[in-house]
């Protein structure tokens, strides 16, 4: 990729007539479809292992539009560049390849931006950093900077190219990168650095058994020495270059693409007084599209010979060559400005899309946060609501059962009072009757509240009641100290009748059950286990299992003990008329 330093040297020499090859917009559009096809294939290969549907969708759209709408396809390709930006370290190579695509499209600003993006993806602190791709990125950047005559930026890029090639253990490209720094150093007129780096590269090439490469490092140093009239030193380097580089044939002709060296030959022979030979090399240069340097050299020869007609002729030709060179540079500047304008416009579009996406993301986050807050508020409200309902249910069941117990006691006390002969008998009777009436009112109110509840709420009242809690405490083996009393069983059955009236009617009133069967049916319906029931009835779990099996057969015709609760639960759903 970077095997032609001599060609790059010639391109940056101040006397070269036409380094940059300009293409018209017609050619760019003519090959746009092929360029996009290659770019899409590259990105598809890159993203095929990432399962990134968004990128694949964008590339499909771009490919579909290539035929008639290449500009639109180009915009979709730009979207692919942004869509792959958040992937893994493989995107170092992704941005590098995309930069090369923009380079081929003559879109230097976009290419450079892609290369900068690629550099940002490289983790140089990591042991597995992809230095091979990284130094190539800097090489591409350097070539673009060279084409735009940005010598300092080019110099920095070639130095980093060399540095990371060394990190990648690529000795050839490490030396080659150093060699290519000579070109921008020459443009910056840093002659001491040109000589120092040239000698260092030649030595390194020799140490690595690259003798031809060592000889090929000298053209820039030769040109600089000739411009400074150091002909002896220049001659020594010219001999090495011409005899050891392998770039010349038997007739002394240099290989195609490096003909600008004839200008250096002309300078040498002109400077050493052999103007005929100098004229030969300057005229030879005319055949290889280096008119300005050729005319400038010939003008200098005829000025030395003091031939006025030829001086006038080549002055005019030299002026035309300079105008052509400046015109070409102007066209190049216009193309670069146009490219930069397009890039800036696309950047603005991209920024607008990015801001739109950011705004959408913030909106989504805001909605999500709002929903989360509402959800938390709803949970808190529901928790408080359940606590309040549970409290009301416990209070209702407690008040109801307490009122029934107090009513029973008051009625017994009233019976005793009626048989007494106390002086205050009438007053006591009135007081007790008033108490009984108040308790009856309270019981009726509690019953009305229970009747207004649905079946699930009534069952909740029953399961959360104090009497059921008392039974559960007695059913715990560690706390088992006494059995339920007849009064406690009566209280439980009374509350059960009020809260589960259908169950009570269908399974207790409708069947003749023994005491143990009755208690077992009630406790099973209240979700007590066989072990707990055995504790409360002071018998064995096996006995309870047998009773449950018998009850299942008696009530439902099923010869099993396992599904008694489910059968009791299902049959209670019959509504009362």
N, C-alpha and C positions, 0 to 999 in steps of 0.2 A: 504493500500500500504506500510505503514511503521510500521506495528504492531509487528515486531520481533526484538527488540533491543538486546535481549539475543543472538540471532543468529548472529547478526552483531558483538556483543562483542566477541563471540567465534572466529569469523573469523579474528579479528584483534589481538587476544592474541598471544604473541610471541611463545607460545608452541603448537599452533594448527598445526596439521600435514598436513591437506589438506583443506584449506578454499575454494579456487577457483576451480570450476568444469570446466574442460577443454573439449572442443569438437574439434574433428578433422575437417579438411576442408571438408571431405566427408559429415559429418553431416550438416555442414553449407550449402553446395550446395544442399543437399538432401531436406532441408526445405526452400530453397530460394524461390521457387515458392509460397509456402503458406505465407511466410512473405510478399512478394511483393503483394499478393492478399489482405491481410489485410491492408497493407499500402495504396494501391490504393483506397480501400473502404473508409478508413478514410478520405483521401484527397478529394474524391468525395463528401462525406457527408459535408465536410467543405466548399467546393467551390460551392456547388449546389445553394446556395443563393446569390452568387456574380455574376452569369452570365459571369464568366471569361472563354471565349472560348479557350484562349491560354492554360490555365491549363488543361481544359478538354481534349483538343487535345493531350497534352503530356501524360496524364494518359491513354488515349485510346491506344496510341502507346505502352506504357509500358506494359499494360495488354495484348496486342496482341503478344508481344515478350516473354512473360513469359515462355511459354512451352519449346522452344528449345534454346532460347537465353537469359538466365537469367541475364547475365552480361550486355547485351545491355539494357534490361529492367531496370536494376539498374541505368544505366547512364541516362535513360529518367526520372526515378524517381528523380534523382539529379536535372534535369532541372525543374521539378515541384517545387522543393524547391526554386529555384531562381525565377521562374515565379510568385510565390505567395508573393514574398518579398515586393512588393510595394502596398499591399492592406491595409485594415483598421485595427483597433486594434484587430479584431478577429484573426489576424495572430499571436498574442501571443499564442493562443491555437494551431494554425496550426503548428507553429515551435515546440511547445512542443510535439505534437503528432508525428511529423516527427522525432524528436529526440528519442522518445520511439521506433520508428520503427528501427532506426539505432542501438539503444541499443540492441534490440532483434536480430539484425543481427551481433552482436558482433563487431560493427564498432564504438568503443568508441570515436575516434577523431571527426568523423562526428556528433555523437550524442551530444557531448559537444558543438560543434560549433552551432548546432541547438538550444541547450538550451541557449547559449549566445545570439543568434539571437532573441529568444523568450523574453529574459530579456530586450533586447533593444526595443522591441515593447511595453513594459509595460510603461504606463504613470502614474508613482507613484504620480504625482502632481494632478492628476484628481480625482474627487470625485467618479467616477464610475470605478476606476481601478480594474481589475480582480485579486484581491489578492489571491483568491482561486487557480487559475491556477498558479500564480506566485510562491507561496510557494512550490507547487508541482514540479515546474521546478527546484528550488534549491534542493529539495529532491533527484531528479534524478541525478543532478550534483554531489551531495555529495556521492551517492552510486557508481558512476563511479570513483570519486576520491579515494574512499575507495578501490575499486578493483585494482587501480593502485598504492596503498600505498602512496598517496599524502596527508599526514595527515593534513598539514596546510591548503591546499585548501579545504579538506573535512570539517575541523572545521569551516572555514569561510562560507561554503555553508550551514551547519546545523544551524549556527547562523542566517543566513538570512532566512532560512526555518522557524525557530521559530518566527522571527520578523514579517514576512509577514503573518504567520498564525494568530498571534495576531491582525494584521491589519484586517484580514478577520473575526475576532470574533470567531475563531475556537480555543477554549481553550485547547482541548485535544492535537491537533497538535502543539500548542504553547509550551506546557509542553514537549510533546514527542520530539520536535526538540531540546529543551534544554538537554533532556536525552541523545539524540544521540551525542551531543558534547562530552560526556564523553569518547567515544571510541577513537577519535583522540587525546584527551587530555591524555589518557592513553599511546598511542603510542609516544607522545611527552614527556612522563615521568613527566608530571605536576601533581604530586600527590595532592598538596594542592587544585588545581582547580577541580580535580576529586572528592574529598570529598565534597567540597563546592557545586558544581553543583548537585551531587547526593542527598545531603540533601535538597537542594532547590526544586528539582523535586519531591522528596517524600512528602515534605510538601504541594506543590501545588496540587499534586494528591489527598492527603487526604482532602484538603480544597474543592475539587470539587467532593467529594464522590466517588473517584476511588481508593479504598483501595488496590485492587489486583495490579493495575498498580503501586501504590506507593511501594509495596513490590518487584516488579520486577525490580526496578532501581538499585539494589545493586550488581549484579555479578561482574561488573568491579571494584567497590570499594573493594569488598571482595578479589579479586585476588591481587589487589595492596597492601592491608594491609597484606596479607599472605606473599607476596614477601618481605615485609619490617619487617616481624616477629611480627606484631601487632595482636597476636592471639586472645586476649580477645575481642578487638573491632571487629575483623573479625567474631568471633563466634556469637556475638550479632546480627550482620547483617545477618549471615547465618540462625539463628533461625527465624528471620522475613521473610526472603526470602522463606524458606522451609515450613513455617506454614501458610503464608498469601498470597502467590503469586498465589496459585491454579494451580501450574505447576507440582505437585507431586501426585502420587497415594498413596494408603494405605501402599504399601511396600517401599515407599521412592524413587521410580524410577521417574526421571524427564521426562517430555514429549519429544517426538521425536524432534530432531533438536537442542536440547539444552544440549546434553550429555557432552559437554566440561566442564560443571560445576563439573563433577566427578574429574577432575584434581584439582580443588580448594579444594574439599573434601580430596583428597589424600594429598595435601600440608598441610592442617590443621592437619590431624591426624599424619602425619610424623613429623611436627613441634612440636606437643604436646607429642611425644614419643610413639604413638600407631602405630607402623610400620605394624603390621598385618592388621589393618583396612585400613591403607594407601595403602598397597599392594593390598587389595581387590578392592579398587576404581581405582587404576592404571590398574589392570588387566581388570576390567569392561570397562575401557576406550578403550581397544583393540578391542572390538566388534563394535565400532562406528567410525572406520576410523580415529582414532587420534593416529596412531602408534608412531610417534616421541615423543609426550608428554607422552604417556604411557611408552615407553622404557626409557625415561629420568627419569621418576618418579621411575620406578622399579630399575634402576641403582642406584639411590640415596638411595633407601631402602637397597639394598644389600651391598652398600658401608658402610652404617651405621652398618649393621650386620657383615661386614667384611667377606663375603663369596666369596672367590676368583673366583671359577668356574662361579658363577652367575654373578660376576662383569665382567669377560671376555665376557661371553655370551651377557649380555645386553649392554655392551660397543659396541660390534660389531653390535647388532641390532639397537642400538641408532644411530650409525654412518650411517648405511644403511637408517634408517628413515630420517636422516638429508640430506643424498644425494638425496633421493627421493623427499624431500621437495624442495631442491635447484634445482633439475631437473625440477620439476613442475613449479617453479618460472621462470626458464630459458625458458621453453616452453612458459609460459605466456608472458615473455618479447619479445620473437621472434614473437609471434602472435601480440603483440601490435606494434612492430616495422613494421611488415608487413602491419598491418592496417594503421599505420601512413604513410607508404610509398604510399599505395594506395590512402589514403586521400590527400597526398601532390600532387600526380599525378593528381587526379581529380580536386584539387584546381587549378593546373596549366592549366588544360583544361578549367575549368570554367573561370579563369582569361583571358585566350586567347579569349574565346568566348565573355567575357565581353568587352575586348578591341576592339574586332571586331565589337561588337554592338555599342560601343561608337564611333568608327571611322565611322561606317555607319550613326549613328545619326548626327555626326558632318558634314558628307558629305551632308546629307539631309538638315541640317540647312543651310549649305553653298550654296547649290543649291537654296533653298527657298529664302535666302537672296539675291543671285544674281538675281533671277527672280524678286524679289520685287524691287531691284534697277533698273533693266531693265524696269519694269512696271512704276516706278516713272519717269524714264527718258522719257519713251514713252508718259506718260501723260503730262509731261512738254513740250515735243516737239510738241505734238498734240495741246496743249493749245496755244503755240506760233504760230503754223501753222494756227490755226483757227483765232487767232487775226490778223495775217498778211493777211489771205484771206478776213476776214471781212473788214479790213482796205482797201484792194484793191477793194473790191466790193463797199464799200461806196464811195471811190474816183472815181471809174468808173462811178457809177450812177450820182454822183455830177457833174463830168466833162461833162458827156454826156448831162445832162439836162441843165447845164449852157451854154454849146456850142450851143444847140438848141435855148435857149432864146436869147443869144447874136446874133446868126445868124438871128433870126426873127427881132430883133431890127436893125441890120445892114442893112438888106434888106429894111426895112421901111425908114431908113435914106438915103439909096442910091436912093430910089424913089423920096424923097424930093429934094435931090441934083440935080437930072436930070432936075427938073423943075425950078431950080434957074438960075440966070444970073450973078453969082459972077465971078469976075476976076480970082479967084483961083479955079474955078469950075472943070477944067480938072484935076488938081493935086489932088483935094479932091476926085473926082470920082475914080481915079486910086488907091488912098490909101484905100478907102472904099472897092473897088472890091478885092484888095489884102487881106483885113481883112476877107471879106466874103469867099474868096477861102481858106484861112487858117482854118476858122471855119468849112467849109465843109470837109476839109481833116481830121480835128480832130473828127468830127462826124462820118465819114466813118471808122476811126480807132476804135472808141468806138463801132460802130455797128459790126465791124469785131470781136472784142473781145467778144461781147455779142453772136454773132452767133456761136462762137467756144465753148460756154458753153453748158452744158446739161440743161434740163428743170428745174431741182432742183436749179442749180446755177443761172439761169436767174430769177427764182422766188425769190431767196434770194436777188438778186440785187434790184428787185422791192420792196420787203418788207422792205429792209434796206435803201431805198432811202430817201432823205431829204423831198421829196414831200409827201410820205406816212407818214413820221414822223409829218409833218405839219398837215396833216389831222387828225392824231391820237390826237395831242394836241388840235385841235379844237373840237374833239369829247368828250373830258372830260368835264363833267358837271361843275366842279368847275372852269375850265379854259375857258369855252365856252363864248367867247365875240364877235365872228363874224362868218359868214358863208363863205365857200370856194368861191372864185371869179371865174369868167369864165376863167380867165387866169390859175388859179390853176387847175381847172378841165381839161383844155386843156393840161396842162403839164402832169397831171396824166395819161390821156388817151394816150398821145403820148408815154410815158414810158411803159404803159401797152401793147400797140400795139407792141412795140419792144421786150419786155420780155416775153409776153404770146401771141405769134402770132396766135396759133391754137385757143385758147380761144377767142381772139378778132374776128377772122374770123368766127367761128362757132356760136357765140352768140351775137355779136354786129353788124357785117356786114350782117349776114344772116337773121336777124329779124328786123322788124320795131318796135322799142321800143320808148316809150315816154321818156321825159326827166327824170322823177322820176324813171321809170323802168330801164333806162340805168344806172343811178347813183346807184340804188339799186343793180343791177347785179354786177357792178364793185366793190362796197364796200363789198358785200357778198363774192365775190371771194377773196378779200384781207383780209378776216377774221374779219371784223368788226361785232360787235353784233348788234342786232335790236335796242337796246337803243342808241348805238353810231351813227348808221345810222339815227335814228330819230333826233338826235342833229344836224347832218350835213345837213339834208334836212329840218330842221325846221318843223317837223311834230310829230305825236304821235307814240309810239312803236306799238300800235294796227294797225295803218295805214300801217306801214312797214310790219307787219305780214301779212296783207291782200295782200299787193303788192307782197310779197315773195310767197304767195300761188298762186296768179294769174300767176306769172312768172313760177312757177313750173309746173302749168297746161299748160301754153302756150308753154314752151320749151320742157317739158319732159312728158306731159300727166299725171302728178301726182297731185292729189288734196290734197296737203299738203304743209305746210310752213317749216316743220322741217328739211327736207333733201335736201334743195336747194343747199347748199354748196357741199355736197357729189356728187350730180348730175353734178354740174359744174366742179368739180375736175375730175370726171371720163371721161367725154366727151371731156375734153381738151387733152386727151392722144392720139387722132388721129393725126398721123404724116402728115405733109404737103408733097405734092409731089414736 
